[in-house]
Amino acid sequence: MTPQPIIVTWIDSCVDSDWSNTTDFTAATVQSVGWLLGQTDTLITIAQSLDGDGNSGERLTVPVVAVTDVTFLQ
């Protein structure tokens, strides 16, 4: 099976490291583009790069509970 190209939109932790008294905190919305390697009920894994031998590089695994949208590219 050839991996499909997709965009995964997901919510990630956000770090703020300056001195502040703010109480207005948010998480980061991230869009990652890659090749769908696998998906289970709990995880989705994409790769940024594929070679001609079926190897993948720069893999990202995101918990499905953090995913807000998946767009399949053509």
DOTOR-791811 format. One record per residue (C-alpha): x, y, z; residue in three letters; residue number from 0. Coordinates in Angstrom, 2 decimals. Each point is the difference from the previous one (the first is absolute). Example, Ala and Ser with C-alpha at 12.3 -4.5 7.8 and 13.67 -1.06 7.14 Angstrom:
BEGIN
+---------+---------+---------+------+-----+
:      xx :      yy :      zz : type : seq :
+---------+---------+---------+------+-----+
:   12.30 :   -4.50 :    7.80 :  ALA :   0 :
:    1.37 :    3.44 :   -0.66 :  SER :   1 :
+---------+---------+---------+------+-----+
END
This chain:
BEGIN
+---------+---------+---------+------+-----+
:      xx :      yy :      zz : type : seq :
+---------+---------+---------+------+-----+
:    0.00 :    0.00 :    0.00 :  MET :   0 :
:    1.35 :    3.42 :   -0.96 :  THR :   1 :
:   -0.27 :    2.56 :    2.84 :  PRO :   2 :
:   -2.43 :    2.85 :   -0.69 :  GLN :   3 :
:    1.01 :    3.66 :    0.38 :  PRO :   4 :
:   -2.01 :    1.77 :    2.71 :  ILE :   5 :
:   -0.24 :    3.12 :    2.14 :  ILE :   6 :
:   -0.60 :   -0.69 :    3.70 :  VAL :   7 :
:   -1.28 :    2.89 :    2.13 :  THR :   8 :
:    0.57 :   -0.59 :    3.70 :  TRP :   9 :
:    0.23 :    1.72 :    3.37 :  ILE :  10 :
:    3.43 :    0.05 :    1.66 :  ASP :  11 :
:    1.39 :    1.20 :    3.28 :  SER :  12 :
:    1.35 :    3.53 :   -0.02 :  CYS :  13 :
:    2.91 :    1.23 :    2.11 :  VAL :  14 :
:    0.34 :    3.58 :    1.23 :  ASP :  15 :
:    3.33 :    0.72 :    1.65 :  SER :  16 :
:    0.06 :    3.71 :    0.78 :  ASP :  17 :
:   -0.75 :    1.60 :    3.38 :  TRP :  18 :
:   -3.62 :    1.03 :    0.00 :  SER :  19 :
:   -3.13 :    0.26 :    2.11 :  ASN :  20 :
:   -2.32 :   -0.92 :   -2.85 :  THR :  21 :
:   -2.72 :   -2.58 :    0.51 :  THR :  22 :
:   -0.98 :   -0.14 :   -3.68 :  ASP :  23 :
:    1.47 :   -3.31 :   -1.17 :  PHE :  24 :
:   -0.83 :   -1.95 :   -3.14 :  THR :  25 :
:    1.14 :   -3.13 :   -1.75 :  ALA :  26 :
:    1.50 :    0.14 :   -3.48 :  ALA :  27 :
:   -1.90 :   -1.10 :   -3.10 :  THR :  28 :
:    2.45 :   -1.76 :   -2.31 :  VAL :  29 :
:   -0.29 :   -1.18 :   -3.61 :  GLN :  30 :
:    2.37 :   -2.77 :   -1.03 :  SER :  31 :
:    0.33 :   -1.22 :   -3.59 :  VAL :  32 :
:    1.27 :   -3.47 :   -0.77 :  GLY :  33 :
:   -0.60 :   -3.52 :   -1.20 :  TRP :  34 :
:   -2.47 :   -2.07 :    2.04 :  LEU :  35 :
:    1.90 :   -3.01 :    1.36 :  LEU :  36 :
:   -2.61 :   -1.33 :    2.40 :  GLY :  37 :
:   -3.06 :    0.79 :    2.06 :  GLN :  38 :
:   -1.54 :   -1.79 :    2.96 :  THR :  39 :
:   -2.82 :    0.91 :    2.36 :  ASP :  40 :
:    2.51 :    1.94 :    2.11 :  THR :  41 :
:    2.89 :    1.14 :   -2.26 :  LEU :  42 :
:    0.68 :    1.38 :   -3.48 :  ILE :  43 :
:    3.51 :   -0.12 :   -1.50 :  THR :  44 :
:    1.29 :    1.96 :   -2.98 :  ILE :  45 :
:    3.44 :    0.27 :   -1.59 :  ALA :  46 :
:    1.51 :    3.10 :   -1.55 :  GLN :  47 :
:    2.15 :   -1.99 :   -2.43 :  SER :  48 :
:   -0.14 :   -3.29 :   -1.90 :  LEU :  49 :
:    2.77 :   -1.60 :   -2.06 :  ASP :  50 :
:   -0.26 :   -2.36 :   -2.98 :  GLY :  51 :
:    0.54 :   -3.07 :    2.21 :  ASP :  52 :
:   -3.06 :    0.62 :    2.21 :  GLY :  53 :
:    1.95 :    1.53 :    2.90 :  ASN :  54 :
:   -1.34 :    3.06 :    1.80 :  SER :  55 :
:    1.67 :    2.83 :    1.84 :  GLY :  56 :
:   -1.03 :    2.79 :    2.36 :  GLU :  57 :
:   -3.00 :   -1.88 :    1.40 :  ARG :  58 :
:   -2.60 :    1.67 :    2.22 :  LEU :  59 :
:   -2.51 :   -1.86 :    2.17 :  THR :  60 :
:   -2.92 :    2.00 :    1.42 :  VAL :  61 :
:   -2.69 :   -1.24 :    2.41 :  PRO :  62 :
:   -3.35 :   -0.12 :   -1.82 :  VAL :  63 :
:   -1.62 :    1.92 :    2.87 :  VAL :  64 :
:    2.16 :    3.00 :   -0.96 :  ALA :  65 :
:   -0.93 :   -0.16 :   -3.72 :  VAL :  66 :
:   -2.64 :    2.49 :   -1.12 :  THR :  67 :
:    0.09 :   -0.64 :   -3.76 :  ASP :  68 :
:    1.55 :   -2.29 :   -2.61 :  VAL :  69 :
:    0.06 :    1.06 :   -3.65 :  THR :  70 :
:    1.03 :   -2.53 :   -2.65 :  PHE :  71 :
:    1.93 :    1.58 :   -2.86 :  LEU :  72 :
:   -0.16 :   -1.19 :   -3.60 :  GLN :  73 :
+---------+---------+---------+------+-----+
END
